[in-house]
Amino acid sequence: MGSVIRFFLFFILPITVFILWIGGYLTPRVEPGYAEEEAKKVVKLPTMVVEPTKIGETYQVDGSVVSNNNAKVSTKLMARIIQINVKEGDFVRKGQLLAVLDDSEIKQNIKEAYAGLEELAKAREEALSGLKAAEAGYEFARRTYERFKNLYEENAVSKQQLEEIETKMIGAKAQVDAIKAKLKQLDAKEKQVKAKLKYAEIMQGYAYVKAPFEGVVIKKMNDVGDMAAPGMPIFIIGDQNLKFMSMIDESLINKVNVGDTVEIDIETIGKRYKAEIVEKSNSIDPMSRTFMVKARLPQDKELKPGMYGKLKVQIGEGEKIYIPKTAVVKWGQLNAVYVVDEEGIAHLTFVKLGEEVDGKVEVLSGLKPGMVIVASEAEKACEGCKVR
């Protein structure tokens, strides 16, 4: 009998109590019915209806400032660079000296040419003096021959005497001809030396590298001590007629045309320009699927070739949602607004924001047209508050 009682007390009874507790029979029960709703806090705040704004649809693309005309400045002289007077970014005038090359060998050639001309001048002077004497001798021999010829016809001299005089006259004539031939050789040699001198002086001019036009040094290709080679650029000079070049997506080839006005932001100097598209490529780059456009930039000394910027062009019209910045509240790292429902209850709604324009901010997602939001003093609102 005792074992039955113990079995009941220590096994049956605890299990029964556990089952009754699990079923909720040992705890107070809430009677069925409607719970009284907690009173909402009433806040008086300005509200507004979210409405879309029609704006021009803008396409934005990166680009850079380029010169309308770029010149690769080189030399026709193979020589070492001994002086460079400019650096990248410098403005230069037309004819300004950019670099100097070693022209010592050319100077030596010029010196030798002048020495050769001096020697030729002395040889010419001697030849002319000899020619004068030879012509005088020939003239005397000719007159003597004419006199002896007349005497021979009168049988006053022998034929042998006449032939001797004739031989002397022919010798004198040969001497004159020889000197004249030498003078012609001197003339020819003088022309050769002068031609070499002129060529050397021209080549010496190539030792002084000058700017072909007014512009800016875009790139310096060599340094002092480098060997300059004919046809190899030492500098790249760009003129001051600047343009902005961008590569536009091929889908817009019929929407962006010459004559369109675009907006260009140059972030480096913090300036914005209105520019006209003046060039457009009608071929598509098969690698990037883009086409090239160039817009003319105004004259501005702060603009330099190579500067980075952004080109914005209007390609149509679209709608965007803008709300006052005062409607936005911070929730940690997130942005949110309070949306007021039909019963006037405020609900915190997270939004994604875009650009700011004139005290308003673009809403990319989170709101739809027709919604009512708290327009200002949003920090006074709260989740579940009644707004009036």
C-alpha positions in Angstrom: 0.0 0.0 0.0 2.8 2.4 0.9 4.4 1.8 -2.5 1.3 2.8 -4.3 1.0 6.0 -2.4 4.7 6.9 -3.1 4.2 6.1 -6.8 1.2 8.5 -6.8 2.9 11.3 -4.9 6.3 11.2 -6.8 5.2 10.3 -10.3 1.5 10.7 -11.1 1.0 14.0 -9.2 4.0 15.9 -10.6 3.1 14.9 -14.2 -0.4 16.0 -13.7 0.6 19.4 -12.3 3.1 19.9 -15.2 0.4 19.2 -17.8 -2.0 21.6 -16.1 0.7 24.3 -16.1 1.6 23.8 -19.7 -2.1 24.1 -20.6 -2.4 27.4 -18.8 -4.9 26.2 -16.2 -2.8 27.4 -13.3 -2.3 31.1 -14.6 -4.8 33.9 -14.9 -6.7 34.2 -18.2 -7.5 37.3 -20.3 -11.1 37.4 -21.0 -11.9 37.7 -24.8 -12.8 41.2 -26.1 -11.1 44.3 -27.6 -8.1 45.9 -26.0 -8.2 49.6 -25.4 -5.8 51.3 -27.9 -3.2 53.5 -26.3 -3.8 57.1 -27.0 -1.5 58.5 -29.8 0.6 61.6 -29.3 -0.8 64.5 -31.3 1.9 66.7 -33.1 1.2 69.8 -35.1 3.6 69.7 -38.1 3.5 71.0 -41.7 2.9 68.3 -44.3 3.1 68.1 -48.0 2.0 65.8 -50.8 4.8 64.1 -52.8 4.6 65.2 -56.4 7.0 64.4 -59.3 8.8 67.2 -61.0 9.4 67.2 -64.8 13.0 67.8 -65.6 15.3 67.3 -68.5 16.9 63.9 -68.6 20.7 64.3 -68.5 23.4 62.0 -69.6 26.8 62.4 -67.9 30.2 61.1 -69.1 33.8 61.6 -68.2 36.2 63.4 -70.6 39.3 65.6 -70.8 40.5 68.9 -72.1 42.4 68.7 -75.4 44.1 71.2 -77.7 42.5 71.8 -81.1 46.0 71.5 -82.7 48.9 69.5 -81.2 52.4 69.8 -82.7 55.2 67.3 -82.1 58.2 69.5 -82.0 61.4 67.7 -83.2 64.7 68.5 -84.9 66.5 67.4 -88.0 69.8 67.2 -86.1 71.3 64.2 -84.4 72.9 65.8 -81.3 72.9 65.8 -77.5 70.5 68.1 -75.7 72.4 70.6 -73.5 69.6 72.9 -72.4 65.9 72.8 -71.8 64.1 76.0 -71.0 60.5 74.9 -70.3 58.5 72.3 -68.4 55.2 70.6 -68.8 52.3 73.0 -68.4 54.3 76.2 -69.3 52.7 78.6 -71.7 55.0 79.5 -74.6 55.0 82.2 -77.3 55.5 81.6 -81.0 59.3 81.4 -81.7 60.2 81.0 -78.0 63.4 79.0 -77.5 62.5 75.6 -75.9 65.8 73.7 -76.0 69.4 73.9 -77.2 71.3 71.1 -78.8 75.1 70.6 -79.0 76.2 72.2 -82.3 80.0 72.1 -81.6 80.6 69.8 -84.6 78.5 72.1 -86.9 80.5 75.2 -85.7 83.7 73.4 -86.6 82.3 72.7 -90.1 81.3 76.3 -90.5 84.8 77.4 -89.4 86.4 75.1 -91.9 84.1 76.3 -94.6 85.1 80.0 -94.0 88.7 79.0 -94.0 88.3 77.2 -97.3 86.6 80.3 -98.8 89.5 82.4 -97.6 92.0 80.1 -99.3 89.9 80.2 -102.5 89.8 84.0 -102.4 93.6 84.1 -102.2 94.0 81.6 -105.0 91.5 83.6 -107.1 93.5 86.8 -106.5 96.7 85.1 -107.6 95.0 83.6 -110.7 93.6 86.9 -111.7 97.0 88.6 -111.4 98.5 85.8 -113.5 95.7 86.1 -116.0 96.3 89.8 -116.4 100.0 89.2 -117.2 99.2 86.2 -119.5 96.7 88.3 -121.4 99.2 91.1 -121.8 101.8 88.6 -123.1 99.3 87.1 -125.5 98.3 90.5 -126.8 102.0 91.4 -127.4 102.6 88.0 -129.2 99.5 88.5 -131.3 100.6 92.0 -132.5 104.1 90.7 -133.2 102.7 87.8 -135.2 100.5 90.2 -137.3 103.6 92.4 -138.0 105.8 89.5 -139.0 103.0 88.1 -141.1 102.9 91.3 -143.1 106.7 91.3 -143.4 106.6 87.7 -144.6 104.2 88.6 -147.3 106.6 91.3 -148.4 109.5 88.7 -148.3 111.2 90.8 -145.6 111.4 87.8 -143.1 111.7 84.1 -143.5 109.0 81.6 -142.9 110.9 80.1 -140.0 110.9 83.5 -138.2 107.2 83.8 -138.8 106.6 80.3 -137.4 108.6 81.0 -134.3 106.5 84.1 -133.6 103.3 82.1 -134.2 104.5 79.4 -131.7 105.1 82.0 -129.0 101.6 83.5 -129.7 100.0 80.0 -129.4 101.9 79.4 -126.1 100.7 82.7 -124.7 97.1 81.9 -125.7 97.4 78.5 -124.0 98.6 80.1 -120.8 95.6 82.5 -120.8 93.2 79.5 -121.3 94.9 77.5 -118.5 94.5 80.4 -116.1 90.8 80.9 -117.1 90.2 77.1 -116.6 91.7 77.4 -113.2 89.4 80.3 -112.4 86.4 78.2 -113.4 87.6 75.4 -111.1 88.0 77.9 -108.3 84.4 79.1 -109.0 83.0 75.6 -108.9 84.9 74.8 -105.7 83.7 78.0 -104.2 80.1 77.1 -105.0 80.6 73.7 -103.3 82.1 75.3 -100.2 79.3 77.9 -100.0 76.7 75.2 -100.4 78.2 73.2 -97.5 78.4 76.4 -95.5 74.8 77.2 -96.1 73.8 73.6 -95.2 75.8 73.8 -92.0 74.2 77.1 -91.0 70.8 75.6 -91.7 71.6 72.6 -89.6 72.9 74.9 -86.9 69.5 76.5 -86.8 68.0 73.1 -85.9 70.1 73.1 -82.8 67.8 75.8 -81.4 64.4 74.2 -80.9 61.6 76.8 -80.9 57.8 76.9 -80.4 55.9 76.7 -83.7 53.0 78.6 -82.3 51.6 80.1 -79.1 50.3 77.4 -76.7 51.1 75.2 -73.8 53.7 72.4 -73.3 51.6 69.3 -73.0 54.5 66.8 -72.7 58.3 67.0 -72.5 59.7 63.9 -74.0 63.5 64.3 -73.2 65.8 65.7 -70.6 69.2 67.4 -70.7 71.8 64.9 -71.8 69.5 62.8 -73.9 70.4 62.3 -77.6 67.9 64.0 -79.9 67.2 62.2 -83.2 65.7 63.5 -86.4 62.0 63.2 -86.5 61.7 62.1 -82.8 59.6 64.6 -80.8 61.2 66.5 -78.0 58.0 68.3 -76.9 54.3 68.2 -77.7 52.9 71.7 -77.9 49.1 72.3 -77.9 47.5 75.6 -79.0 45.1 77.6 -76.8 42.0 76.7 -78.8 40.8 74.1 -76.3 38.1 71.6 -76.6 36.5 69.0 -74.3 36.6 65.4 -75.7 34.3 62.6 -74.4 33.3 59.2 -75.6 29.5 58.8 -75.7 27.6 55.5 -75.5 26.5 54.3 -79.0 22.8 54.3 -77.9 22.9 58.1 -78.0 24.4 58.5 -81.5 21.1 60.0 -82.8 20.4 62.1 -79.7 23.7 64.0 -79.4 24.6 66.1 -82.4 26.8 68.9 -83.6 25.4 72.2 -82.4 23.9 70.9 -79.2 24.8 72.8 -76.0 26.3 70.8 -73.2 27.5 71.6 -69.7 31.1 70.8 -68.7 32.3 70.6 -65.1 36.1 70.9 -64.6 36.6 69.6 -61.1 40.3 70.5 -61.0 39.6 74.3 -61.0 36.0 74.1 -59.8 34.5 75.7 -62.8 31.4 75.0 -65.0 31.1 76.0 -68.7 28.4 76.0 -71.3 29.9 74.7 -74.6 28.8 73.8 -78.1 29.5 70.4 -79.7 31.6 71.2 -82.8 32.8 67.7 -83.7 31.1 64.3 -83.8 32.4 61.0 -85.0 29.9 58.9 -86.9 31.8 55.7 -86.4 31.5 53.5 -83.4 34.6 52.2 -81.5 34.1 48.4 -81.7 35.9 47.9 -78.4 34.2 50.5 -76.1 30.9 50.8 -78.1 31.2 54.6 -78.0 31.6 57.5 -80.4 33.7 60.6 -79.9 32.4 64.2 -79.5 34.3 67.5 -79.0 32.8 70.7 -77.5 34.5 74.1 -77.9 35.7 75.6 -74.6 35.9 79.4 -73.9 39.3 81.1 -73.5 40.4 80.7 -69.9 44.0 80.7 -68.7 43.1 78.3 -65.9 42.2 75.6 -68.5 45.0 73.4 -69.5 45.1 70.4 -71.9 44.7 67.1 -70.1 42.4 68.3 -67.3 39.7 65.9 -66.2 36.0 66.8 -66.3 32.5 65.7 -66.9 30.2 66.4 -69.8 26.5 66.7 -69.3 24.0 66.7 -72.1 20.2 66.7 -72.1 18.8 63.8 -74.0 15.1 64.1 -73.1 12.6 64.8 -70.3 11.8 62.7 -67.3 10.3 62.9 -63.8 12.1 63.1 -60.4 10.8 63.4 -56.9 12.3 66.2 -54.9 11.5 66.9 -51.2 12.8 69.6 -48.8 15.9 68.8 -46.9 14.0 69.7 -43.8 11.8 66.6 -44.3 14.8 64.2 -44.0 15.8 62.7 -40.6 18.9 60.7 -39.9 18.4 57.2 -38.5 22.0 56.1 -37.8 23.7 56.0 -41.1 20.3 55.9 -43.0 18.0 58.6 -44.2 14.3 58.6 -43.5 11.1 60.6 -43.7 7.8 60.4 -41.9 5.0 59.3 -44.1 1.5 60.3 -42.9 -1.2 57.7 -43.6 -5.0 58.4 -44.2 -5.7 58.5 -40.5 -3.0 61.0 -39.9 -0.5 58.6 -38.3 3.2 59.1 -39.0 5.3 56.2 -40.0 9.1 56.3 -40.3 10.1 55.4 -43.9 13.6 54.9 -45.1 14.6 56.5 -48.4 17.5 56.6 -50.8 18.6 60.1 -51.7 20.3 61.6 -54.8 21.5 65.1 -55.7 20.8 68.3 -53.9 19.3 71.2 -55.8 18.4 74.6 -54.3 17.6 73.3 -50.8 15.8 70.2 -52.1 17.0 66.7 -52.3 16.2 64.0 -54.9 14.5 60.8 -53.7 15.7 57.8 -55.6 13.6 55.3 -53.8 11.2 54.9 -50.8 8.5 57.4 -51.8 5.8 57.5 -54.5 3.7 60.4 -55.9 0.6 61.1 -53.8 2.2 60.2 -50.5 1.9 62.7 -47.6 5.0 63.4 -45.7 6.1 65.7 -42.8 7.7 68.6 -44.7 9.7 70.3 -41.9 10.6 70.0 -38.3 10.7 66.3 -38.9 12.7 65.8 -35.7 9.6 66.5 -33.7 7.7 63.7 -35.3 7.7 60.1 -34.0 6.6 56.6 -35.1 2.9 56.3 -34.6 2.3 59.9 -33.7 -0.8 61.6 -34.9 0.0 64.5 -37.1 -2.4 67.4 -37.7 
